[in-house]
Amino acid sequence: MTRSTTVQINGERLWSELESLAKIGALPGGGVCRLAFSKEDKQGRDYVEQRMRDAGLEVRIDPIGNILGVRDGTGPDRRLVLTGSHIDTVGTGGKYDGSLGVLAGLEVLQTLNEHQVQTHHAVGVVAFVNEEGVRFMPDMMGSLYVSGQLGLDEIEPIEGIDGKTIKECLDEVAFSGEDDIPVDFIKSFIELHIEQGPVLLDKELDIGIVDRVQGILWEEVVLEGESNHAGVTPMHRRRDAGYVASSIAAYVRTLTEEIEGLRGTVGALSLFPNLINVIAKEATMTIDLRHAEKDRLIQARDLLHQKINALCEKEKVRPSIKPLADVDPVIFDAQCVESVEKAAEALHYSSMRMISGAGHDAQIMASKWPASMIFIPSQDGISHNINEYSTPEHVEAGANVLLHAILDKAGMSTL
Ligand SMILES: [Zn+2]
């Protein structure tokens, strides 16, 4: 990793900000729990809001709690060159997933202030609410709201896993503001995030230039067979839902070997009555399929359905398949991707173009505005885990690439 002599962010300050925010909702062992719309989430948001005000940004909070900090441009087109991410976490989250993108955005704006850089466009940083979706579905809720794909009337009644509605949470912890982000005010969106996978680490690269996000298909499959005695029922007379479910799970793995680039997971599987000496009457399972190309994803789903039907017919088990999610792959804006690539090259960081395996706010923003993402390596390729870690050097590299990608989009008028 080589450092450039051009304007740079303050890596030590950014690192210490990450440590400070991680104290809010801190878990034993180093992780963080700030579930969306919780008291800890609100404390984290208050922290970010205060930092935005300290940096002299104009702060807007919208009715679901998305926080935007803006540094004005010199015009005449002052539309917002936006960055940001989220600060909510899963139940056993790490210090970097989401928080990095928000705090690095803040660090970029502070750097512009300190170096007295004037930009043509306004530059902003946003902390989206409820990106993780573990307490309240759907995930990426904040960016869905900002991009007009989910309304306040749809969001407020949503009930969480603990039985509370979002409306109750908004009222209880005073999340809401009144300043919607005007849709025609945004010009572009670039998000910095940890990779959450092992690709950059394995290739020993500093920066991932993310040009696509995988599409996702989620389905729930319920299989209805017949319970009977494990000892006396001949094999050919069984209607074994457990057997069919495990055959489907094995086929999902086979599919990933047949369709290049496909990822397939059976993450949940339950049997009823789930007893050692009883043939399972019912099996309920989830299937998660991901691919960067829509055609391949549809091909995988069709082959899977054919297989499910064939297995069920043979075993006289009745299947029902319920779609749970269908998210198209996203191709990021070529110019936003180039801004990231140019920045990484100019700063002499090693990099590659890559696909995001996980979902992010940037893919939601991409449906409405030009967008792209920057990844930095995740130690051991793990996240959603208290041991999530990225090195201070990679955090600094990512924020520097973000700074220069933003300057490319925002147009520097003076330095
Ligand atoms: Zn995230």
Residues whose N, C-alpha, C, O or C-beta is under 5 A from the ligand:
A	BS01	ZN	D97 G98
